[in-house]
Each structure stands twice: as C-alpha cells, then as structure tokens.
Amino acid sequence: MRKCQVRELGRIAYGPALELQQQLLAARKDGAVPDHLLLLEHPHVITLGRNGRQENLLASEEIMERAGISFFPTDRGGDVTYHGPGQLVAYPIMDLREWKRDVGAFVRAVEQTIIDTLAEYGIEAGRIPKLTGVWVGDRLCGAGTAKIAAIGVHLSRWVTSHGLALNVSTDMSYFQYIVPCGLTKPVTSMAQLGVRATLEEVSRSLAANFGRNFDCEMLFEAPVLAAEREN
Amino acid sequence: MTDVVMPQMGESIVEGTLTKWLKKPGEHVERDEPLFEISTDKVDTEIPSPTAGTLSEVLVEEGKTVGINTIVARIENGAGSGAAKPAAPAPEAPAPAPVAAKPSAPPAPPSPPIEEPPAEPTGPLSPLVRKMARENNIDLGKVRGTGAGGRISKQDLEAYLAQSGAPVPAAAQPAVPAPVQAPPPTAPAVPYQAPAGQAKTRIEPMSTMRLKIAEHMVLSKRTSPHVTTVHRVDMTKIAKLRDRYKDQFKSNYGFSLTYLPFIARASVAALRQFPLLNASLDGNNIVYHNEINIGIAVALENGLIVPVIRNADEKNILGLQRSIVDLAARARARALKPDEVVGGTFSITNFGSYGSLIGTPVINQPQVAIIGVGTVDKTPVVIDDAIAIRSICHLSLSFDHRLIDGALADQFMTKVKQVLESWSEEVL
C-alpha cells in the first residue's frame, strides 16, 4: 500500500508554508520522499490563484494591511481566497503517477475526503457541478447553498501542491474582503452550522478520510510518552 | 518540427484552458522545460516541452479553452523540417507505473530549509545520498547542497569528498572510511576520529517516531518540574481475586485478567476525588477536564505510543481490561485510529511487567500526572508486629509541581492505595 506522511504543522505563516511545499514538491519529483499531507492553519492571509482576477479582491492592500491581513499571489489553481485562524488547510504533495494520472479524479477525491469528514460531524455536504469545492445547504439563511471548503491545486510533473481549505471555526467576517473564488455565493463554516470541533480533531479526521479516499496508509507523527510497557 | 498538443489530464477531462505561455515564439526551449500552463477544473498544471528546439509557432493564445489533443504550438527541432510528428507533452507519455527516482535535481538558488526533521542538515535527502554519506562517514552538516532548496545531491558529496582528498568509491563498493571527522548528524558534536580499517560505528537517522519521542521527552522535562512519589500497595486481595477468577475470566471473554484494570479503576476513583490531577495547564489557566480519559502506554518494537481509554470512569474492570487489550494489540499492529492517541487526561505506564520495582515516569504533556506500576511480588511485610507474606506493588506517581503539591499528590495516592487494598467490586 502506498504511504503518505502526515505533518501537522499547527499555525504557520503562508510564506514559510509555501517554501516547505516547494521543497517537498522538488523532493517528491525526485522520489526522495513519499507522498505528504501537510495539515495546518494560516494567520490571516489572502491569496490569489494564477487565474485570479484582481477585481475579486475587494479591499486595497492598504486596508488589508491595516486589518492585519497579508497578501500573496500564488501559482495554484482557482481565484482569490482567504485563509486564517480556525480554517483547516491541507496541502497534499502527491505524485499522481503512482495513484491515477487524472486531475479530475484527484479533485473529486479531495472533495469526497471533505464530504466524508463533514459527515462524521453530522454535516451533509456535497458538490455542485462545475463549481469545484464542497457545499452545504445553508441552514442559517434557509435558502440556497454556501461554500464550506475551497480547493485549489497546482500540478507539476504530476506532483500536486496547494490543496484545500475547510472552514472549521473561521471568523467569517474576513471573507468580506474578497469574492471567494470569484463566486458571489455565501461562505460558511462548521461552527456556523452548529458544530463545535477543534482544528486538531477535524484535521485528524480529514487525514483518516484522505487515506481512505486515496487508498494509502497515513503515517502519523505519533504523540508519545515516557517509559512504558505492557498490560 | 514537433507539434505540441493540449494534453489529456484525466478521463473525465475533455478540454483545458491555456492560461499562460512560459516561452515566447522564437525562444529556445529544452526538453522537459516548462512550456505553458493549463487550467482544468481547479487544477493548474505546468506542461513541459516534449522536445528541445525553438518555439516556432503559438496556435492557441492565453485564456483560450481548447479540446484535448488540439495542437497548441509547434517546435522547430533544428535540422530538417520534415513531416510534423505529433508529440504529446510529458504528462501524456505512458510510463510504467511508479516512476523511479531521478537523482538529479534541477538547480535552484539555495534557500534555507524550513522545517525538515532536525536530523537533516539541508532538506530531504535521497536514499543514494544517505547511503554515500554513511559509507564514507560524511558529516552532512558540512556539505554544501546545491540542489533545489539547498538539497545535497550526489554531485555535492563527490565534490566534498574530492575536496577532502578522499577517494570516491564506486557506487556499490563497500566503503573505506574517509579520514574525516564523522559525528552523526543528529548527535552533539562529540569529536570522533574514524579509525582506519573496519568501521566501528554505524550511523543511521532516527525514525520519525524516535524523533517524536525524543522531542516529547525533552519538551515534557522542560515544561513540567517533575516530582515522583512512591507508595507501597498491598495487592494481596486483588491477587487472590485474580487467582480465583482468571481461568473463568479467560474462558468467558477470551483475554486474561491483569492487574492493570484494577489500577486504572482505582485511579479513576482518585481522579474523581482530586480533579486537579485530571487537569492541564494552559498559560496561566487551569483547565479541568470533565472527562476522564486514561492513556495507557504501550511499548512498541522501536518506540512507544499512548492510546487513550476514553471515558474510563464509565467502565468496569471487564470494560477496562477489554479496552487495554484492544488498544495494545492495535497499537502493536499499527492500526490505531488517529483520534485514539489524543485527548488523554491522565496516564498509566506499566514497567512492572518488565521486572522494574520502581520507576520515575515522564509526564505525557499536556497532562499533569502519570502513575507508573512496578512489579507485583510476594514480599515479607510486618503486620501487627508479625511478619506476613503479601503481594506488594510499588506505585510511582510523577506529577507536575507547578500545579500539584506533594501533599495533594500523596492524598491522591492514598486514595488509590485504599481502593486497591480494600477492593470491593465484582470482577466477572
């Protein structure tokens, strides 16, 4: 069975996380490391995908700076998005040649990973054709749907980087600075849907579901302790 | 002349958007050098050139979406312009399943590594580089990496060896230790002179689990002022109970009855009475946990792990024993679920099964206390001025003195002892 090393990085700024991704990406292309799944949380940051349109950024850089938000243009797919505390970010660094050479299948499996994770918390989520990401019926507004997780991937020689962002307990007011992914549909979080969960537990659950959907063994850096033995 | 086509990126994908040309017409491009970028779904992909040559013609402009296998550009290969050979860019090329590791990394400006395991001086290393370093006793901390992200490549090692005057051995040949100082990359710099002839050391990187254990031990000792108190507990009553029921227990449930569930049960009773032992510290706040989740340390072949019995206070002896057997078995089979190793509020470690009388366990952060169970031995003890033979066990409690004082710790242990010595619960 293929193996995937999970690394839980806690809160890490966008720049250093990007550099780590690029290092792992280079190492993965060389076959020097196995597939990786980075799990983390960013401080407030707005990122713009390669195809992002600046007009989907509603605030000037100056206003954002005052709000303590940094700004990063990146090479991932997708448009503009916000990351911040309370949002679970997962970056799979995965060689698709060893899984399926199919970006569509990859994105669908990432979506399924999120859907399965949300189901564990009693949230029924799903897809909307042509609108990549994971969506829920918005119980607050009672009407329409809201986006709970965003996906944006970069592929280089079949090795993936970037990935997904799932709103666990994100402060949703920060989304006012952008039109998320260029879509004028509302965004939501697990907390807004009445689920109280820590980032840590959701991240563990996501990793397990990732393993199931990508048919790989997730290697955790195990929390451990002192002297031990047997029963 | 080679035609470049929109590659097929997956079964369900019939078209792609050309988002960016990375080369302009007239520019030279190497084979496998990124030529353009496409966007499909929410995935952006760099497409490498299928061949080397001059980009002579760009047929699809940026922003256009075209079907797969549409010709997007032509590359002049230099000599002769015969019939156009359609060539799909690299991602298309059918390759035998897992593609082998390529030893060469594209050169990139060296940048400091971010967060690789501390064992690695500069980012991840390929197995070849590790092997060469090991065979030549090279301290990788001294080698300058020129690969992507400052990674050390085979060429870097060869250059280093050449510079230090050592012969570069042929790949598979057993190494003659090079006359260089060779402290293991992870160890403190103890000067070590590699002797001529037979190597007297073997260097290998720590496993991820070993590294994590090491980190956690240091973290725990640095975080909590550890104090350990030892109480002698008369387990005679429980030993008799166990003797009486062990066969029946085994035949009823399929696993043995050990001392550990009794100690867990007694700990639960004491934790209920003294909730501070079931707390943790968060900055200047004390966090009291309403659940009692007991971590049971399990030795693995090359490490240890502490799976957690959730809501241990809701379980009787049978339930606790069943959880312990199940968690330990799955820990050894590496089949624990991720959420089974987090959320503990107190821990028990049983070094007695290895013959130890008394230990001073390390606290499993962010918990504040851990019981270590010594071996249960028949021992002569004085009772009412007479010598009696009793089954004696030493229980050690390591506690975080920031939060817990000795008096409280000993009251807690007195409760544990009292529950065990005057056991009154049913077992079967």
Chai-1 contact restraints between the chains, C-beta under 6 A:
chainA,res_idxA,chainB,res_idxB,connection_type,confidence,min_distance_angstrom,max_distance_angstrom,comment,restraint_id
A,P16,B,I114,contact,1.0,0.0,6.0,A-B,restraint_1
A,E19,B,I114,contact,1.0,0.0,6.0,A-B,restraint_2
A,L20,B,I114,contact,1.0,0.0,6.0,A-B,restraint_3
A,L20,B,E115,contact,1.0,0.0,6.0,A-B,restraint_4
A,Q23,B,G123,contact,1.0,0.0,6.0,A-B,restraint_5
A,Q23,B,G149,contact,1.0,0.0,6.0,A-B,restraint_6
A,A26,B,A148,contact,1.0,0.0,6.0,A-B,restraint_7
A,A26,B,G149,contact,1.0,0.0,6.0,A-B,restraint_8
A,A27,B,P124,contact,1.0,0.0,6.0,A-B,restraint_9
A,D30,B,A101,contact,1.0,0.0,6.0,A-B,restraint_10
A,D30,B,K102,contact,1.0,0.0,6.0,A-B,restraint_11
A,D30,B,A105,contact,1.0,0.0,6.0,A-B,restraint_12
A,G31,B,A101,contact,1.0,0.0,6.0,A-B,restraint_13
A,A32,B,P124,contact,1.0,0.0,6.0,A-B,restraint_14
A,A32,B,S126,contact,1.0,0.0,6.0,A-B,restraint_15
A,V33,B,P124,contact,1.0,0.0,6.0,A-B,restraint_16
A,R50,B,D44,contact,1.0,0.0,6.0,A-B,restraint_17
A,N51,B,T19,contact,1.0,0.0,6.0,A-B,restraint_18
A,N51,B,S39,contact,1.0,0.0,6.0,A-B,restraint_19
A,G77,B,S39,contact,1.0,0.0,6.0,A-B,restraint_20
A,G77,B,K42,contact,1.0,0.0,6.0,A-B,restraint_21
A,G77,B,V43,contact,1.0,0.0,6.0,A-B,restraint_22
A,G77,B,D44,contact,1.0,0.0,6.0,A-B,restraint_23
A,G78,B,K42,contact,1.0,0.0,6.0,A-B,restraint_24
A,R97,B,V99,contact,1.0,0.0,6.0,A-B,restraint_25
A,E98,B,P98,contact,1.0,0.0,6.0,A-B,restraint_26
A,D102,B,G10,contact,1.0,0.0,6.0,A-B,restraint_27
A,D102,B,E11,contact,1.0,0.0,6.0,A-B,restraint_28
A,V103,B,M9,contact,1.0,0.0,6.0,A-B,restraint_29
A,V103,B,G10,contact,1.0,0.0,6.0,A-B,restraint_30
A,V103,B,T40,contact,1.0,0.0,6.0,A-B,restraint_31
A,V103,B,V43,contact,1.0,0.0,6.0,A-B,restraint_32
A,G104,B,G10,contact,1.0,0.0,6.0,A-B,restraint_33
A,G104,B,S12,contact,1.0,0.0,6.0,A-B,restraint_34
A,G104,B,I13,contact,1.0,0.0,6.0,A-B,restraint_35
A,A105,B,G10,contact,1.0,0.0,6.0,A-B,restraint_36
A,V107,B,D41,contact,1.0,0.0,6.0,A-B,restraint_37
A,T132,B,D41,contact,1.0,0.0,6.0,A-B,restraint_38
A,T132,B,K42,contact,1.0,0.0,6.0,A-B,restraint_39
A,I151,B,K42,contact,1.0,0.0,6.0,A-B,restraint_40
A,G152,B,K42,contact,1.0,0.0,6.0,A-B,restraint_41
A,V153,B,V43,contact,1.0,0.0,6.0,A-B,restraint_42
A,H154,B,D44,contact,1.0,0.0,6.0,A-B,restraint_43
A,L155,B,V43,contact,1.0,0.0,6.0,A-B,restraint_44
A,L155,B,T45,contact,1.0,0.0,6.0,A-B,restraint_45
A,S156,B,E46,contact,1.0,0.0,6.0,A-B,restraint_46
A,R204,B,P338,contact,1.0,0.0,6.0,A-B,restraint_47
A,R204,B,D339,contact,1.0,0.0,6.0,A-B,restraint_48
A,A208,B,P338,contact,1.0,0.0,6.0,A-B,restraint_49
A,F220,B,P338,contact,1.0,0.0,6.0,A-B,restraint_50
A,E221,B,T208,contact,1.0,0.0,6.0,A-B,restraint_51
A,E221,B,K212,contact,1.0,0.0,6.0,A-B,restraint_52
A,A222,B,M209,contact,1.0,0.0,6.0,A-B,restraint_53
A,A222,B,I305,contact,1.0,0.0,6.0,A-B,restraint_54
A,P223,B,V341,contact,1.0,0.0,6.0,A-B,restraint_55
A,V224,B,K212,contact,1.0,0.0,6.0,A-B,restraint_56
A,V224,B,I213,contact,1.0,0.0,6.0,A-B,restraint_57
A,V224,B,H216,contact,1.0,0.0,6.0,A-B,restraint_58
A,V224,B,L304,contact,1.0,0.0,6.0,A-B,restraint_59
A,V224,B,I305,contact,1.0,0.0,6.0,A-B,restraint_60
A,L225,B,A297,contact,1.0,0.0,6.0,A-B,restraint_61
A,L225,B,V306,contact,1.0,0.0,6.0,A-B,restraint_62
A,L225,B,N364,contact,1.0,0.0,6.0,A-B,restraint_63
A,A226,B,P361,contact,1.0,0.0,6.0,A-B,restraint_64
A,A226,B,V362,contact,1.0,0.0,6.0,A-B,restraint_65
A,A227,B,T349,contact,1.0,0.0,6.0,A-B,restraint_66
A,A227,B,F351,contact,1.0,0.0,6.0,A-B,restraint_67
A,A227,B,G359,contact,1.0,0.0,6.0,A-B,restraint_68
A,A227,B,P361,contact,1.0,0.0,6.0,A-B,restraint_69
A,E228,B,A297,contact,1.0,0.0,6.0,A-B,restraint_70
A,E228,B,A299,contact,1.0,0.0,6.0,A-B,restraint_71
A,E228,B,L304,contact,1.0,0.0,6.0,A-B,restraint_72
A,E228,B,T349,contact,1.0,0.0,6.0,A-B,restraint_73
A,R229,B,A299,contact,1.0,0.0,6.0,A-B,restraint_74
A,R229,B,N350,contact,1.0,0.0,6.0,A-B,restraint_75
A,R229,B,F351,contact,1.0,0.0,6.0,A-B,restraint_76
A,R229,B,S353,contact,1.0,0.0,6.0,A-B,restraint_77
A,R229,B,Y354,contact,1.0,0.0,6.0,A-B,restraint_78
A,E230,B,N350,contact,1.0,0.0,6.0,A-B,restraint_79
A,E230,B,S353,contact,1.0,0.0,6.0,A-B,restraint_80
A,N231,B,T258,contact,1.0,0.0,6.0,A-B,restraint_81
A,N231,B,L260,contact,1.0,0.0,6.0,A-B,restraint_82
A,N231,B,I324,contact,1.0,0.0,6.0,A-B,restraint_83
A,N231,B,A328,contact,1.0,0.0,6.0,A-B,restraint_84
